Amino acid sequence: MAKPEHSPNPSIPYTVIRSRRKTMALVLHPDNQLEVRCGLKMPLADIKRFVQEKEPWIRRKMTENSHLIPVKVPSEPKQMTLLRHQTRQKALMILQRFPDLVPGRLMIRRQKRRWGSCSKNGVISINLCAGLLPDELLEYIVVHELCHLIHFDHSPRFHHHLEQLLPGAQVRSRALQRYLLA
């Protein structure tokens, strides 16, 4: 991958990430850093025009980002250890309600961009910060990852299974989007 390029003084600053792709895409990070991902030979004029065309969407998303609630791990080791223990205990209580879905292992760890993940080996990782969320959102994260033990994707079958196990999962998913991993 080539070195990132920065925009030449546009109204919205952005970084260009070039790779072997045929399409152009925008990635707006929660901190409002904008990336334009495009092909290796995409002309800068086309990139600038693309960003200008998408400016209303970019501005709307930037406004949404300004309303996010930051969730940050405590910096003190004792508090972090206590949070890890509390998050594990809550997650284990949730897992007990689904005896037919047993992960290979449950890990509580600091993840920079994800609330949870599930490996192909059945290891479920829950973000340490999830323990700071309202309990119904932690429950959503754990059950979401449990569903990945059966459906290792986000297909309609996955979402149907998730709704069966946790009615109202879609509402919780939208509520979770209001929180920012800081």
C-alpha positions, 0 to 999 in steps of 0.5 A: 500500500502506498503512503497516505496522501493528504487533501490539498486544502479542501473544505473537509480535510481527508487522507487518501489511501490507495490500494488495488481496488476498483471503487472509491469509498469514504471512511469517516472515523468517530474522531471525524478523520476522513479517509478516501479509499481508492485505486492506485491510479485514481486522479486527484481531481476525481477524488476531490470531486467525489468528496465534494459530491458526498459533502452533505453526507460527510457533514451529517455524519460528522454531526452525528459523531459529535453526539457520541458518548465516549466510553473509556477504560479507567487508567488506574490498574486497580480500577481496570482489574475490577472492571475486568472482573465485573465485566466477566461476571456479567458476561458469564451470567448472560452465557448461562442463559444460553446453555446450547451455545458454549464458547470455546473460551471467554476473554475480556480484553481491551479492543480498540475498535470492536465491542466484541469478536468471535474467532473461528475456534469459538473464542469470544472476546468482549471489550473491557469497555463493554462493562461500562455500558448499560447492562442491556447493551452488554447483553446484546454484545454477548448474545451477538457474539454467541450467534457467531458460533452458529453463523460466522457472518451477518447474514439474514439467518444470523440476524433472525437467530439473534432476534430469536435469542434476544427480541429487540436486538435491532433496537439495542444495536442502534442504541450501541451506535451512540457509544464511542470507544475512546 
